[in-house]
Amino acid sequence: MNIVETALPGVLIIEPKVFGDARGFFLESWNKATFAQAGLTMDFVQDNHSRSTRGVLRGLHYQLENPQGKLVRVTQGAVFDVAVDIRRSSPHFGQWVGVELSAENHRMLWIPPGFAHGFLVISETADFLYKCTSLYHSPSDRGIRWDDPQIGIAWPDAGMAPQLSGKDAAAPHLAHAEVFA
């Protein structure tokens, strides 16, 4: 696999080796030993799968207690995936990185604990899969506004109003959010 560093230290684009022929393709999306050889020694305890339609925006989500590292990928369709550093002690606090993940490019994104995460579906539908290093813990679930001007995420289709959950629409701006020290 190929690991590409992003502008935010710790957030990594992972490009697996894809073996394809006329019948289709094969790729290994997770192998503990292979990832450990690359210096990525995370353990996963939960897998999630969501399907969404074009224009659905999920995020920006994180957990204060039991923070989750996430290895995310798309198996059908395409999304614009975003990580935001929300560690006040970080020199990158409030900065974001975004990458297109699709069934065609097979890219994955590693988002370590301490980052908020969200994605916008840019295809007709998208199946989004993610492995988590901690179990979901509802009492520590938090969010930040997707359109916070302090963060300034350049979402694709900027003129289109995204479809949001009620929770995401009511999320606070970064300045008023509970974040990591």
Legacy VTK file of the C-alpha trace (Angstrom):
# vtk DataFile Version 3.0
C-alpha trace
ASCII
DATASET POLYDATA
POINTS 181 float
0.000 0.000 0.000
0.976 3.583 -0.507
0.615 6.051 2.374
0.233 9.741 1.532
0.672 12.334 4.255
-1.799 15.213 4.285
-1.405 18.788 5.482
-2.573 17.635 8.933
0.006 15.428 10.651
-1.515 12.048 11.492
-4.306 12.211 8.905
-3.243 9.849 6.136
-4.494 8.850 2.700
-4.011 5.128 2.244
-3.925 3.724 -1.264
-4.155 -0.072 -1.204
-2.668 -2.253 -3.908
-5.446 -3.138 -6.324
-5.164 -6.301 -8.402
-7.535 -6.192 -11.352
-8.317 -7.970 -14.563
-11.298 -8.486 -16.876
-13.183 -10.225 -14.037
-12.948 -7.310 -11.606
-10.518 -6.486 -8.808
-9.197 -7.547 -5.424
-7.768 -5.347 -2.681
-6.889 -5.836 0.942
-8.569 -3.053 2.910
-7.197 -4.025 6.329
-4.371 -6.277 7.432
-3.063 -5.687 10.947
0.473 -6.899 10.106
0.752 -4.843 6.894
-0.473 -1.685 8.618
1.891 -2.287 11.570
4.826 -2.556 9.147
3.844 0.918 7.930
3.812 2.223 11.517
0.018 2.154 11.902
-0.737 0.095 15.003
-4.406 0.707 15.632
-6.927 -1.860 16.858
-10.498 -1.720 15.635
-13.542 -2.618 17.718
-16.471 -1.529 15.523
-17.322 -1.435 11.805
-20.039 0.853 10.403
-21.701 1.149 6.995
-23.903 4.020 5.829
-25.634 4.669 2.530
-26.558 8.198 1.552
-27.817 10.063 -1.496
-26.280 13.024 -3.349
-26.071 16.140 -1.233
-26.219 14.399 2.144
-23.646 15.837 4.503
-22.809 13.882 7.649
-20.688 15.634 10.237
-18.616 17.099 11.597
-18.628 14.397 14.317
-16.358 13.277 17.172
-16.484 11.825 20.684
-14.869 13.596 23.645
-14.695 10.511 25.854
-13.701 7.298 24.087
-12.375 9.266 21.099
-12.445 7.266 17.895
-9.794 6.818 15.285
-11.489 5.995 11.973
-10.328 4.231 8.835
-12.877 5.287 6.218
-13.557 4.239 2.633
-16.248 4.224 -0.034
-17.354 1.004 -1.742
-19.981 2.513 -4.051
-20.160 6.092 -5.302
-18.042 9.020 -4.129
-17.755 11.425 -1.205
-15.716 14.451 -0.256
-14.288 13.422 3.111
-13.021 15.926 5.692
-10.990 15.837 8.906
-10.647 18.890 11.178
-8.032 19.169 13.920
-9.914 20.011 17.130
-7.053 19.697 19.637
-6.584 23.157 21.190
-2.934 22.348 21.948
-2.209 21.552 18.295
-0.525 24.115 16.033
-3.074 22.963 13.415
-6.154 23.608 15.581
-9.159 24.473 13.416
-7.450 23.457 10.163
-9.004 20.935 7.814
-8.050 18.565 5.046
-10.400 17.086 2.455
-10.042 14.269 -0.047
-12.311 12.539 -2.540
-12.903 8.912 -1.666
-14.628 6.755 -4.252
-15.270 3.203 -5.335
-13.099 3.967 -8.362
-10.013 5.360 -6.596
-10.141 2.846 -3.692
-8.535 5.403 -1.387
-8.998 5.220 2.368
-8.476 7.964 4.930
-7.073 7.414 8.422
-8.455 9.968 10.878
-6.844 9.639 14.310
-8.541 10.559 17.598
-8.607 14.316 18.182
-10.149 15.170 14.825
-13.736 15.908 13.813
-14.907 14.034 10.726
-17.553 14.555 8.078
-18.357 13.824 4.464
-20.518 15.084 1.608
-21.931 12.658 -0.961
-20.995 13.843 -4.462
-22.402 10.892 -6.463
-26.031 9.771 -6.835
-25.545 7.458 -3.830
-22.563 6.356 -1.775
-21.838 3.438 0.522
-19.447 4.613 3.231
-17.625 2.122 5.448
-15.550 2.906 8.495
-13.645 1.009 11.120
-13.437 2.595 14.589
-10.867 2.224 17.354
-13.449 2.831 20.130
-17.081 1.890 20.480
-19.752 4.486 19.834
-20.572 6.239 23.120
-23.697 8.363 22.795
-23.109 10.582 25.872
-19.758 11.789 24.502
-20.993 12.335 20.923
-20.332 15.894 19.742
-20.447 17.898 16.540
-19.318 21.121 14.916
-21.126 23.115 12.217
-20.233 21.949 8.721
-20.163 25.554 7.471
-18.249 27.185 10.335
-16.491 30.199 8.771
-13.615 29.884 11.285
-12.794 26.495 9.742
-13.720 27.484 6.170
-14.132 24.081 4.548
-14.340 24.383 0.737
-17.090 21.824 0.186
-17.801 20.830 -3.445
-21.109 22.064 -4.911
-20.820 25.149 -2.724
-24.053 26.624 -4.111
-26.122 23.603 -3.090
-27.692 23.405 0.370
-26.688 20.024 1.832
-29.152 17.626 3.415
-28.407 17.545 7.147
-29.724 15.679 10.156
-31.371 17.813 12.817
-28.393 17.166 15.096
-25.892 18.349 12.463
-27.962 21.441 11.617
-27.964 22.436 15.303
-24.251 21.769 15.935
-22.279 24.655 17.446
-19.487 26.576 15.788
-15.937 25.623 16.749
-15.630 28.640 19.047
-18.491 27.297 21.199
-17.831 23.559 20.902
-16.347 21.279 23.529
-13.075 20.080 22.032
-9.886 18.307 23.082
-7.284 20.056 25.214
LINES 1 182
181 0 1 2 3 4 5 6 7 8 9 10 11 12 13 14 15 16 17 18 19 20 21 22 23 24 25 26 27 28 29 30 31 32 33 34 35 36 37 38 39 40 41 42 43 44 45 46 47 48 49 50 51 52 53 54 55 56 57 58 59 60 61 62 63 64 65 66 67 68 69 70 71 72 73 74 75 76 77 78 79 80 81 82 83 84 85 86 87 88 89 90 91 92 93 94 95 96 97 98 99 100 101 102 103 104 105 106 107 108 109 110 111 112 113 114 115 116 117 118 119 120 121 122 123 124 125 126 127 128 129 130 131 132 133 134 135 136 137 138 139 140 141 142 143 144 145 146 147 148 149 150 151 152 153 154 155 156 157 158 159 160 161 162 163 164 165 166 167 168 169 170 171 172 173 174 175 176 177 178 179 180
